[in-house]
Every structure is written in C-alpha cells, then in structure tokens.
Amino acid sequence: MSTVILVGAQWGDEGKGKVTDFLAQQAEMVVRYQGGNNAGHTVVVGDKVYKLHLIPSGILYSDKICLIGNGVVIDPEVLLEELDALEKQGVSTANLRISPRAHVIFPYHKSMDMAEEDRKGKQKIGTTCRGIGPAYTDKASRIGIRIVELVDREELEAKLKDVIEHKNNVLSKVYNFKEKHDYRQVLELYSGYGEKLKKYVSNVSILVNEALDQGKKVLFEGAQGTLLDIDHGTYPFVTSSSPIAAAACLGAGLGPTKINTVVGVAKAYITRVGEGPFPTELQDELGNRIRDRGHEFGTTTGRPRRCGWYDAVIARYAARVNGLSYLAITKLDVLTGLETLKICTGYKYKGEILKEFPDSLKVLAQCEPVYQEFPGWQEDISTIEDYNQLPQNAREYMKQLEELSGVPVAIVGVGPGRAQTLVLKEIF
C-alpha cells in the first residue's frame, strides 16, 4: 500500500496540477477530495495545455482511475463541459468515477454567493461567486442535494421544490434579489445533467479502500492551499472546505492509518488571490515582473495574483498542520535573472520577532517581514534535467528553503511542462 496526499502549502495556485500530473505517472488511482470549480489546475504536456477544474489531473493518463470524492461540491454543468472539452482534446474520460455523496451546486447557490458578496461591500472575501460556499452551507444545514439524488429524478423532484421555494424567499426578502429561480426549469435542466452523469457514479470510498487492499498506489489531490483552509487558513479570507491533508480521509472515505506520505507544493516565491493580509507582498515593479514571468493569472477566473517573496513562516506552519513529508517547489525558473532573492524568516510585530504564524488577522496585517537575502542567478534553468546542473546560487537558495521550512525538497519545477521537473527523492 502506498498513499500520497498532495496539498498546497501556501494560498493555493502553487502548481499542484503539474505536480499531480507528474506523480500520476506512478500512481494507479488519483482522487480529488475537496473544493469545487473555484479551483483550477493547468497542466502542460508537450504543446498541449489542459485546464482542469473538477476532474483529477490523472485523467490525462488513460490507465489511471480518477475519482471525485464526497468532499467535493460539483457544478454538473461545469463538469459536463470539462468532460466534453477533454474528449475533444483526445482524452478519454471513461475512467472517471464520482461519489454519490458529493453535493451539487445549483443556480440558487450562485445567486446567494453574489448577493452575499455584494452585501459585504468593502469587506468582500473575494469569492469566485461560483456557488461553492453556499453549497457547503447547505451541506452543513442539511438541506443540500447530493449526486445520488441528482441521478434519481423522483428524489430530485421531492427535494428541489422545497429548497427552491426557501431560497427564493431568502434571496428576495433578505437580499432584495429580483430574479426568482423557476423550480420546473431547474428540475428539467438538472434531471438532464443527472442522466448524463449517471454512468460515472460509483462508491468512491469502496473503490479507494479496495485499491489500497490490493496494494495499489493512490494519489490524493487537494484544491486550493493550506492558508485557504476553513479552519487553519487566514479566516475569513478562506475557502469553504478543508484543503489540508487530514481532509483527504474525510473527503474520500478512508481512515488516517492508511496514509503514508504528504507532499506540500509551494512556489519558489508566493502568491495569493483575493483579499486579506499578505506580509511579503511586492506592490512594485518587481511584483509585476514576477507576475508577468510566472503568468500569475487565475486558471478559473483570470484574476491577477498578488506576488511576494517566499515565506518560511508560512512554510513551517503548513508543515505542522499537514504533517508534510516533502516539499515540491515549483516555478524556480521564474526567479532567474534577479540579482537578489529574499526569504522571509519571521515577522516583526510591535518590536517582537514572531517565528510562528499568528492566529489573528489583525496581528498579521501589522506584521513586517524579516528577510534573509541571497544572491540570484542569471543562467537559464528551464532546460536543465539534473538537479546538480542547477547554478550554485539556485542550489543554495533551495537549500535555504529546506532548512528554513524544516522539510526536505523532493521535486523542483523549472518550467510549466511535464518534462521540466527535477526529482531529488522518489515519492512512491
């Protein structure tokens, strides 16, 4: 039995899609365990670019079983569009399986998302308004509708009528929302979605545990990142699910004793999307340069990402709450050409040096980063195939990331392509 959980060790957008795709070569099963289509993974294979939002990156290999777990919230329209796009690109989706326990995103969830974001005004979270948060709210409120009901018209009809009536009342009376969602129209549309998705539905928990009992290699793929975790992130500027490693067990239906390895993915710098404090943010030309060179624009929304120096305080925090075994560092090539590099080693707060990530956003917003500086490198590293061929300054920078994070580096990305990956330690 070999199980690997892949998590984001920063604010998401760390390059998990590329690393998942790379590790999926050795895995026999890939499982997405949380989040919705507010996440996006971009995978580059040769001259082809694949943009995935719900389907695990392992789908690009025809011999891998790909599962969407019960912890995911699914917009069926988006999922069907994604399936269609993959098929048009010559990628078979026959090996996809969807948990019947996964919850469904409906049009009223998107309306609730937009209405609530508008209500917050200047205190906006920066949500993608794709209905993810309201879908998780309904799940916790026990009025959610799951895939098992979506594919059963009788069950869908029984549940949907009351929910739509309730949502229309809330939207009109609380948010002054003018448009009403038509029950019959939504029922017909979503019944059609259910018919198309029915062939993919299977008990994910059974499939995962059977694979592990047979000694197969299973890769668990998280969306977003540690600092967007609903419990351990920079609340309230977080997502509505738990991207951390522990959530893989909950979101796929297996016990924690079956997990072997946890890999945290982090950029050689750091980015975040949306609102909230960001201690190492570069709000200058250097930040713009990193954004442009790293193509730091959201896969799902196209929004420009905020860019900053690598933060070892965050890396240590991610290591602790995830139990990281290794780091996978992506986009090292983006830093090529910079004369000086910086790594944040602590925060200065009211004359005190903080080595641990603070719980209070009020404190975090007042923290000043404490930096160590390192010389950069000028050589192009995008075609290097062996870690030892990296410029000495690049290797020294990586050594510092390891030491300051307290976690060994196993994988280094020197470009967006599948082949632009250096392996220091075998994960499976």
C-alpha positions as CSV (number, residue, x, y, z in Angstrom):
1,M,0.0,0.0,0.0
2,S,1.3,3.4,-1.0
3,T,-0.7,6.5,-0.4
4,V,0.4,10.1,-1.2
5,I,-1.6,13.2,-0.3
6,L,-0.7,16.3,-2.4
7,V,-1.6,19.6,-0.7
8,G,-1.0,23.3,-1.4
9,A,1.4,24.7,1.2
10,Q,0.6,28.4,0.5
11,W,-2.5,30.3,-0.6
12,G,-3.3,28.0,-3.5
13,D,-2.2,28.3,-7.1
14,E,1.1,26.6,-6.2
15,G,1.3,24.4,-9.3
16,K,-0.5,21.3,-7.8
17,G,-1.9,20.4,-11.2
18,K,1.6,20.0,-12.7
19,V,2.9,18.0,-9.7
20,T,-0.2,15.8,-9.6
21,D,0.2,15.1,-13.3
22,F,3.9,14.2,-12.8
23,L,3.2,11.9,-9.8
24,A,0.2,10.3,-11.5
25,Q,2.7,8.6,-13.9
26,Q,3.5,6.3,-11.0
27,A,0.0,6.1,-9.3
28,E,-2.8,3.8,-10.3
29,M,-5.6,5.9,-8.9
30,V,-6.0,9.7,-8.4
31,V,-8.6,11.1,-6.0
32,R,-9.8,14.7,-5.7
33,Y,-11.1,15.1,-2.2
34,Q,-12.5,18.7,-1.7
35,G,-13.4,22.0,-3.2
36,G,-15.3,22.8,-6.3
37,N,-14.8,24.5,-9.6
38,N,-13.4,27.6,-7.8
39,A,-10.1,25.8,-8.2
40,G,-8.1,25.3,-11.4
41,H,-5.2,23.2,-12.4
42,T,-3.2,23.9,-15.5
43,V,-1.2,21.0,-17.0
44,V,1.2,21.4,-19.9
45,V,2.1,18.3,-21.9
46,G,4.2,19.0,-25.0
47,D,2.4,21.7,-26.9
48,K,-1.0,20.9,-25.3
49,V,-2.4,22.9,-22.4
50,Y,-5.2,21.3,-20.3
51,K,-7.2,23.4,-17.8
52,L,-9.0,21.3,-15.2
53,H,-11.4,22.5,-12.5
54,L,-13.1,19.4,-11.1
55,I,-11.6,16.3,-12.8
56,P,-8.3,15.0,-11.2
57,S,-5.2,15.7,-13.3
58,G,-4.5,12.0,-13.6
59,I,-7.3,11.8,-16.3
60,L,-4.6,12.6,-18.8
61,Y,-3.3,9.1,-18.4
62,S,-5.7,6.5,-19.9
63,D,-4.8,3.8,-17.5
64,K,-5.5,5.7,-14.2
65,I,-8.7,5.5,-12.3
66,C,-9.8,9.1,-11.4
67,L,-12.2,9.7,-8.6
68,I,-14.1,12.8,-7.4
69,G,-14.8,12.2,-3.7
70,N,-17.7,13.0,-1.4
71,G,-15.9,16.1,-0.1
72,V,-16.2,17.9,-3.5
73,V,-19.1,20.1,-4.4
74,I,-20.0,19.7,-8.1
75,D,-21.5,22.1,-10.6
76,P,-22.8,19.5,-13.1
77,E,-22.9,22.0,-16.0
78,V,-19.2,22.8,-15.5
79,L,-18.3,19.1,-15.1
80,L,-20.0,18.1,-18.3
81,E,-18.3,21.0,-20.1
82,E,-15.0,19.8,-18.8
83,L,-15.7,16.2,-19.9
84,D,-16.6,17.4,-23.3
85,A,-13.5,19.6,-23.6
86,L,-11.2,16.7,-22.7
87,E,-12.9,14.4,-25.1
88,K,-12.4,17.0,-27.9
89,Q,-8.7,17.1,-27.0
90,G,-8.5,13.4,-27.4
91,V,-8.5,12.5,-23.7
92,S,-10.7,9.6,-22.6
93,T,-12.8,10.1,-19.6
94,A,-14.0,6.5,-19.3
95,N,-12.0,6.0,-16.1
96,L,-13.7,8.8,-14.1
97,R,-15.9,7.9,-11.1
98,I,-18.0,10.3,-9.0
99,S,-19.1,9.8,-5.4
100,P,-22.8,9.6,-5.0
101,R,-22.3,11.5,-1.7
102,A,-20.8,14.6,-3.3
103,H,-23.0,17.7,-3.1
104,V,-24.4,19.5,-6.1
105,I,-24.2,23.2,-6.9
106,F,-27.4,24.7,-8.2
107,P,-28.2,28.1,-9.8
108,Y,-29.5,29.5,-6.5
109,H,-26.1,28.8,-4.9
110,K,-24.5,31.2,-7.3
111,S,-27.2,33.8,-6.7
112,M,-26.6,33.5,-2.9
113,D,-22.9,33.8,-3.5
114,M,-23.2,37.0,-5.5
115,A,-25.8,38.5,-3.2
116,E,-23.8,37.9,-0.1
117,E,-20.6,39.2,-1.6
118,D,-22.5,42.4,-2.6
119,R,-23.9,42.7,0.9
120,K,-20.4,42.7,2.4
121,G,-19.4,45.8,0.3
122,K,-15.8,46.8,1.2
123,Q,-15.5,43.7,3.4
124,K,-15.7,41.3,0.4
125,I,-14.0,37.9,0.7
126,G,-13.0,37.8,-3.0
127,T,-15.1,34.7,-3.7
128,T,-15.3,33.5,-7.3
129,C,-19.2,33.6,-7.0
130,R,-19.5,30.1,-8.4
131,G,-21.7,28.9,-5.5
132,I,-19.1,26.9,-3.7
133,G,-19.6,28.5,-0.2
134,P,-23.4,28.4,-0.3
135,A,-23.3,24.7,-1.4
136,Y,-21.2,23.9,1.6
137,T,-23.5,26.0,3.8
138,D,-26.5,23.9,2.6
139,K,-24.5,20.7,3.3
140,A,-23.9,21.8,6.9
141,S,-27.5,22.9,7.2
142,R,-28.6,19.5,5.9
143,I,-30.7,20.8,3.0
144,G,-28.1,20.0,0.4
145,I,-28.8,17.8,-2.6
146,R,-26.3,15.2,-3.5
147,I,-25.3,13.4,-6.7
148,V,-27.2,10.3,-5.5
149,E,-30.4,12.5,-5.6
150,L,-29.4,14.2,-8.9
151,V,-29.4,10.9,-10.8
152,D,-32.7,9.9,-9.3
153,R,-35.4,12.2,-10.8
154,E,-38.0,11.2,-8.2
155,E,-35.7,12.1,-5.3
156,L,-34.6,15.3,-7.0
157,E,-38.2,16.4,-7.6
158,A,-39.1,15.7,-4.0
159,K,-36.2,17.7,-2.5
160,L,-35.7,20.5,-5.0
161,K,-39.2,22.1,-4.7
162,D,-38.9,23.0,-1.1
163,V,-35.3,24.1,-1.4
164,I,-36.0,26.5,-4.3
165,E,-39.0,28.0,-2.5
166,H,-36.9,28.6,0.5
167,K,-34.0,30.1,-1.5
168,N,-36.3,32.4,-3.5
169,N,-37.7,33.7,-0.2
170,V,-34.3,34.4,1.3
171,L,-33.0,36.0,-1.9
172,S,-36.0,38.3,-2.3
173,K,-36.6,39.2,1.4
174,V,-33.1,39.3,2.7
175,Y,-31.0,40.4,-0.3
176,N,-33.7,42.2,-2.3
177,F,-32.9,39.9,-5.2
178,K,-35.4,40.5,-8.1
179,E,-35.0,37.3,-10.1
180,K,-36.7,34.1,-9.0
181,H,-35.4,30.6,-9.8
182,D,-38.1,28.6,-11.6
183,Y,-38.5,25.2,-10.0
184,R,-39.7,23.3,-13.1
185,Q,-37.0,24.8,-15.3
186,V,-34.2,23.9,-12.8
187,L,-35.7,20.4,-12.4
188,E,-35.7,19.7,-16.1
189,L,-32.2,21.1,-16.6
190,Y,-30.7,19.2,-13.7
191,S,-32.5,16.0,-14.4
192,G,-30.8,16.1,-17.8
193,Y,-27.4,16.6,-16.2
194,G,-28.2,13.7,-13.9
195,E,-28.9,11.4,-16.8
196,K,-25.6,12.3,-18.5
197,L,-23.6,11.8,-15.3
198,K,-25.2,8.6,-14.0
199,K,-22.8,6.3,-15.8
200,Y,-19.9,7.9,-13.8
201,V,-21.4,7.5,-10.3
202,S,-19.8,4.9,-8.0
203,N,-19.0,4.4,-4.3
204,V,-15.6,6.2,-4.1
205,S,-14.9,5.0,-0.6
206,I,-15.2,1.4,-1.6
207,L,-13.1,1.9,-4.7
208,V,-10.3,3.6,-2.8
209,N,-10.2,1.1,0.0
210,E,-10.2,-1.9,-2.4
211,A,-7.3,-0.3,-4.3
212,L,-5.3,0.1,-1.1
213,D,-6.1,-3.5,0.0
214,Q,-4.7,-4.7,-3.4
215,G,-1.5,-2.8,-2.7
216,K,-2.1,-0.1,-5.4
217,K,-0.6,3.3,-5.4
218,V,-3.1,6.1,-4.7
219,L,-2.6,9.8,-5.1
220,F,-4.9,12.2,-3.3
221,E,-5.2,15.6,-4.9
222,G,-6.3,18.7,-2.9
223,A,-7.5,22.0,-4.3
224,Q,-6.6,25.5,-3.0
225,G,-4.0,25.7,-0.3
226,T,-3.3,25.5,3.5
227,L,-3.9,29.2,4.1
228,L,-7.3,29.0,2.5
229,D,-8.4,26.2,4.9
230,I,-11.7,27.0,6.6
231,D,-10.2,26.0,10.0
232,H,-6.4,26.7,9.6
233,G,-6.4,29.5,7.0
234,T,-6.5,33.3,7.1
235,Y,-10.1,33.3,8.2
236,P,-12.5,34.8,6.9
237,F,-10.4,35.2,3.7
238,V,-10.5,31.4,3.1
239,T,-12.4,28.8,1.0
240,S,-15.4,26.9,2.3
241,S,-13.7,23.5,2.7
242,S,-10.5,22.0,4.2
243,P,-7.6,21.7,1.7
244,I,-5.2,20.3,4.3
245,A,-4.0,16.7,4.3
246,A,-6.4,15.5,7.0
247,A,-9.4,16.3,4.8
248,A,-8.3,13.7,2.3
249,C,-9.6,10.9,4.6
250,L,-12.9,12.7,5.2
251,G,-13.4,13.7,1.6
252,A,-12.7,10.3,0.1
253,G,-13.9,7.9,2.8
254,L,-10.8,6.2,4.2
255,G,-9.1,6.0,7.6
256,P,-6.0,8.0,8.6
257,T,-4.0,4.9,9.3
258,K,-3.9,4.3,5.5
259,I,-1.9,7.4,4.7
260,N,1.9,7.1,4.1
261,T,3.2,10.4,2.7
262,V,2.2,14.0,2.5
263,V,3.7,16.3,-0.1
264,G,3.3,20.1,0.1
265,V,3.5,22.1,-3.1
266,A,5.0,25.6,-2.9
267,K,6.2,28.1,-5.4
268,A,9.8,29.4,-5.1
269,Y,8.0,32.6,-4.2
270,I,4.4,33.1,-3.0
271,T,1.1,34.4,-4.4
272,R,-2.4,34.8,-3.3
273,V,-5.7,35.8,-4.9
274,G,-8.5,37.8,-3.3
275,E,-8.5,39.9,-0.1
276,G,-6.6,39.6,3.1
277,P,-3.2,40.4,4.7
278,F,-0.1,39.3,2.8
279,P,3.2,40.1,4.7
280,T,5.7,39.6,1.9
281,E,3.6,41.1,-1.0
282,L,5.6,43.1,-3.5
283,Q,3.4,46.0,-4.6
284,D,6.0,47.4,-7.1
285,E,7.6,46.7,-10.4
286,L,9.3,43.6,-9.1
287,G,6.0,42.1,-8.1
288,N,4.7,42.9,-11.6
289,R,7.7,41.3,-13.2
290,I,7.2,38.1,-11.2
291,R,3.5,38.1,-12.1
292,D,4.2,38.5,-15.8
293,R,7.1,36.0,-15.9
294,G,5.2,33.5,-13.9
295,H,1.9,34.0,-15.8
296,E,0.2,34.6,-12.5
297,F,-3.4,34.9,-13.5
298,G,-6.1,32.6,-12.2
299,T,-6.9,29.4,-14.2
300,T,-10.6,29.7,-13.2
301,T,-11.1,33.5,-13.0
302,G,-8.2,35.1,-14.9
303,R,-7.7,37.4,-12.0
304,P,-4.1,38.7,-11.5
305,R,-2.4,37.1,-8.5
306,R,-0.7,39.1,-5.8
307,C,3.0,38.2,-5.7
308,G,5.6,38.2,-2.9
309,W,8.8,36.7,-1.6
310,Y,8.9,33.1,-0.3
311,D,7.6,33.0,3.3
312,A,9.3,30.4,5.5
313,V,6.9,31.2,8.4
314,I,4.0,30.0,6.3
315,A,6.0,27.0,5.1
316,R,6.7,25.9,8.7
317,Y,3.0,26.4,9.5
318,A,2.0,24.3,6.5
319,A,4.5,21.6,7.5
320,R,2.9,21.4,11.0
321,V,-0.8,21.4,10.2
322,N,-0.3,18.9,7.2
323,G,2.5,16.8,8.6
324,L,4.5,17.3,5.5
325,S,6.9,14.6,4.5
326,Y,8.4,16.5,1.5
327,L,8.1,19.8,-0.4
328,A,7.6,20.1,-4.2
329,I,9.0,23.5,-5.2
330,T,7.5,24.9,-8.5
331,K,8.4,27.9,-10.7
332,L,12.1,28.2,-9.7
333,D,12.8,29.4,-13.2
334,V,10.6,32.5,-12.7
335,L,13.3,33.9,-10.3
336,T,16.0,33.6,-13.0
337,G,17.6,37.0,-13.7
338,L,17.0,38.6,-10.3
339,E,20.2,40.0,-8.7
340,T,19.0,39.4,-5.1
341,L,16.4,37.0,-3.7
342,K,14.8,37.2,-0.3
343,I,13.2,34.7,2.1
344,C,11.0,35.8,5.0
345,T,12.2,34.1,8.1
346,G,10.0,35.7,10.7
347,Y,7.6,38.6,11.3
348,K,8.3,41.8,13.3
349,Y,5.3,42.8,15.4
350,K,5.4,45.7,17.9
351,G,9.2,45.2,18.4
352,E,8.9,41.4,18.8
353,I,10.0,38.8,16.3
354,L,7.3,36.2,15.6
355,K,8.6,32.8,14.3
356,E,5.1,31.2,14.2
357,F,2.2,32.2,12.0
358,P,-0.3,34.3,14.1
359,D,-3.9,33.4,14.6
360,S,-5.2,37.0,14.5
361,L,-5.6,38.7,11.1
362,K,-5.3,42.0,13.0
363,V,-1.8,41.0,14.1
364,L,-0.9,39.5,10.7
365,A,-1.9,42.8,9.0
366,Q,0.6,44.7,11.2
367,C,3.5,42.2,10.7
368,E,6.6,43.3,8.9
369,P,8.6,40.5,7.2
370,V,12.1,39.8,8.4
371,Y,14.2,38.8,5.4
372,Q,17.4,36.9,4.7
373,E,19.0,37.9,1.3
374,F,20.6,35.6,-1.2
375,P,22.4,36.2,-4.5
376,G,20.4,35.2,-7.6
377,W,21.5,33.6,-10.8
378,Q,21.4,34.6,-14.4
379,E,21.6,31.3,-16.3
380,D,18.5,29.8,-18.0
381,I,17.5,26.7,-16.0
382,S,14.4,25.8,-18.0
383,T,16.2,23.0,-19.9
384,I,18.2,21.5,-17.1
385,E,17.4,17.8,-16.5
386,D,19.5,17.1,-13.4
387,Y,19.3,19.0,-10.1
388,N,23.1,19.1,-9.8
389,Q,23.3,21.0,-13.0
390,L,21.5,24.0,-11.5
391,P,23.6,27.1,-10.9
392,Q,25.2,27.1,-7.4
393,N,23.2,30.0,-6.3
394,A,20.0,28.3,-7.3
395,R,21.0,25.2,-5.3
396,E,21.9,27.3,-2.3
397,Y,18.5,29.0,-2.5
398,M,16.8,25.6,-2.5
399,K,19.0,24.5,0.5
400,Q,17.8,27.5,2.4
401,L,14.1,26.8,1.6
402,E,14.6,23.3,3.0
403,E,16.4,24.5,6.2
404,L,14.1,27.3,6.9
405,S,11.0,25.3,6.2
406,G,12.2,22.2,8.1
407,V,11.0,19.9,5.2
408,P,13.2,18.2,2.6
409,V,12.6,19.1,-1.1
410,A,11.8,16.1,-3.3
411,I,10.7,17.8,-6.5
412,V,11.7,21.0,-8.3
413,G,9.9,22.6,-11.2
414,V,12.0,24.6,-13.7
415,G,9.2,25.2,-16.2
416,P,5.5,24.5,-16.8
417,G,6.0,21.4,-18.9
418,R,5.7,17.8,-17.5
419,A,9.3,17.2,-18.6
420,Q,10.6,20.3,-16.8
421,T,10.7,18.5,-13.4
422,L,13.7,17.6,-11.4
423,V,13.4,14.7,-8.9
424,L,15.6,14.6,-5.8
425,K,13.6,11.9,-4.0
426,E,11.2,9.3,-5.3
427,I,7.8,9.8,-3.7
428,F,6.1,6.5,-4.5
